[in-house]
């Protein structure tokens, strides 16, 4: 995704059985086709990756995604890929180094972005890239993030809506305790929310960024139950 002038795509084509290259900028299509001349295993698609459903363009259910993308669409693209069916087996993308660290964070530094990715798979920083490796050089360093997706989400499908509602409520007011932020976001009284948190084995005075994914799963189950 984001094939550009084909610098990465031609290496993928040399290693993979089939490559589907998506590029939005129509001006880049002629030089992209020229660079990829001779690679019979590459299909070039002109389109917006955020509007294309992988199931419509990928002929198999087992596939990988590699992406060099505008950094401002990182969260939107991740959500698009992770919530699609069928999901890719692996996603590898270049993002801002700071964003990569947020994606791979662990308690007590969790974020809504980290939860939203880690509920579907295991991310890790595969490499860091200095800003001066690009032309023109951006103002920030970058990192390559590899996300190996699990066969099924860590939270059961039937509870995902509740999980995301809880997570969004918890991180909407980060300086507040879970008792207060969740009671406001989930429309429960503070006393009701405190009881649910205690039933899940969570101190109501903790904050959202300190909870592990396992604790969010238990809280989701208690909330739904």
Buried (B, 14 or more C-beta within 10 A) or exposed (E): BBBBBBEBBBEBBEEBEBBBBBBBEEEBBEEBEEBBEEBEEBBBBBEEBBEBEBEEBBEEEEBBBBBBBEBEBBBEBBBBBBEBEEBBBBBBBBBBBEBBBBBBBEBEEBBBBBBBBBBBBEBEBEEEBEEEEEEEEBEEBBBBBBBBBEEEBBBBEEBBEBBBBBBBBBBBBEEBBBBBBBBBBBEBEBEBBBBBBEBBEBEBEBBBBBBBBEBBBBBBBBBEE
